[in-house]
Amino acid sequence: RACTATIRVKLLKIGAAIVRNTRRVRVLLASQHPLKHVFISAARAMAP
């Protein structure tokens, strides 16, 4: 379990880009990121 600030710090440390518009927030990871599967599973768990 992680709070939003922790997730944001970890994303910033890996160089992810966070793009926010009126309806959605997109997290852009490098294609070769070693923990990409962790962030994908977390995003699926948070999706409505």
VENLIN-V721366 format. One record per residue. N is the residue number from 1. PHI is phi in radians with two decimals (NA if undefined). Layout:
n: {N:N}
phi: {PHI:PHI}
//
This chain:
n: {1:2:3:4:5:6:7:8:9:10:11:12:13:14:15:16:17:18:19:20:21:22:23:24:25:26:27:28:29:30:31:32:33:34:35:36:37:38:39:40:41:42:43:44:45:46:47:48}
phi: {NA:-2.38:-1.48:-1.04:-1.11:-1.13:-1.09:-1.08:-1.11:-1.12:-1.17:-1.18:-1.19:-1.69:1.45:-1.39:-1.83:-1.95:-2.01:-2.09:-2.25:-1.13:-1.93:-2.63:-2.05:-1.97:-1.95:-1.82:-1.78:-1.17:-1.15:-1.85:-1.17:-1.18:-1.88:-1.01:-1.09:-1.16:-1.20:-1.14:-1.17:-1.15:-1.14:-1.16:-1.19:-1.53:-1.19:-1.22}
//
